[in-house]
Amino acid sequence: MRNVSGIVRSAAVALVATGVAVGATRVGGSVQLATAGERVGLPESSNVLVDAASLVCPGQQRLGAAGLRDVQGNVSVAAAAPDTGVVSGAPSGGAGGIQLLAGPSARGLAQTSDRGAVVSAGVSGSDVVVAKADGALAPGLVATQVWRHTGDDDRGLVVTPCQLPSSDVWLVGGGGGPSRTERIIVSNPGANAVSVSFEVLGTAGPVDAASQRSVSIAPLSREVVSLDAMAPNEAAPVVHVSATGGVVSAVLDDQWILGATGRGIDDATRASAPGTDLVVPGVETGGDAFVRLANPGEAEALAQVRLLTDKGPVQPDEFRAVRVPAGSTVDVPLPANGAAMGLGIRSDQPLVAAAWAERRATTADQMGDFGWSPATPGLRGVAGVLLPGLEGTTKRLLLTAGSSPARVEARLGTGDGAQVSTVDVPADSTVAVPVGDADSVWVVPTMGAPRAAVSVSGVDGGVPFFSVASLTDAPVRALSVPVRQVRN
């Protein structure tokens, strides 16, 4: 057999790095061939800017669940790449584009090739929506979906950041009581069918019926699964979504009508993986509020919860030692002091966490709205949220630092009209930045690893509406790994 040596092949492999998920991004590759007896040098592994990125939006959340009534909302999806200079190392020029695509046929909803321009479109059907960017517009891609319904008990506002897909998603949200409905929207942005299974933790431990439920999701499609059917009357559910054969995006849509009183709606988005040191940003306690802790392990957890306020950390005595039984969940009431804050959670066992806060009218029926704020990883690169069609609302950027201080460059708006400021966040503290009428918020950490969220609130017909969008790292860079073929 003839031995051919000296053949070298260089390929780029996308790995999880700086908020980049496998299958969600791409970097260019190359092939180098050497003649017999010749050696070609290989470059070292390096971080390179992605040249393609995809984010998944849930679409109309309250359509398509078997056994549950459909509620059509006014839904818009927006996507954008950051202005020139926001992404470190990105060239100022170069071709690229952003597209909003819907459904199995990848129907085009809108597109742009202008950096900093916000492309948006309405969404009316039950299709999954994918925001795709390529070329120079891929690094830093951000997309956001806004759902709004007015005029009856189904009213409410939901601001949902579109997400990088994953094979493992934790969702903290929902609750018991009559007329409270929770739907898990699982979207498959890939070209192959994906199998998805569920685990639900509750106040009395794992819900056995949930582990028997699995679904297969066709390419570029979604499934809407009723959490109520898997875990009926569970007072404090936490859902673990696991995908096999690909990656998915998942949100938990939570709507509550108490009797004839609309209490609100929000999407619980992906929470940080189980950990012993968690930070929950974006907690605004203008009414009732609590933090939900879930312990997926086999040993009881002992947790400490601190309030990370604008004046520094506060340690209430009743939060010094919170016990969370193995495989179970616990809701811990928070003080209704009207303050914006984050939560610092330390535990001797890995936990999952999110906070819930509501706004209610002072009229007799006390209708209202609520928001879920999950624990999130620290920001390392570029993060953002778009706020289409939310004129006349009060929007605030809420920045929280953990045990180390942080500094960020906050950019409100895009293009020449953007307002740019540097914000220092002391350790174990939260800083609130008014957003004004800006329709986009970008955050670039320059020191530390802060957490961030944007709250949106207002009043419609005397009834509050409220939502919280948590920020996570946008796809920016991937790891380029040279591969050597030593024998053919």
Helices and strands as residue ranges (DSSP letters): E 25-26, E 46-49, E 52-57, E 74-80, E 96-102, E 107-112, E 119-123, E 129-135, E 142-149, E 156-161, E 168-172, E 180-188, E 194-202, E 205-206, H 208-211, E 214-217, E 221-226, H 227-230, E 238-244, E 249-258, E 261-268, E 275-284, E 289-294, E 301-309, E 312-314, G 317-319, E 322-324, E 329-333, E 340-360, E 368-374, E 383-386, E 394-401, E 406-412, G 415-417, E 419-425, E 429-434, E 440-447, E 451-460, E 463-470, E 477-480
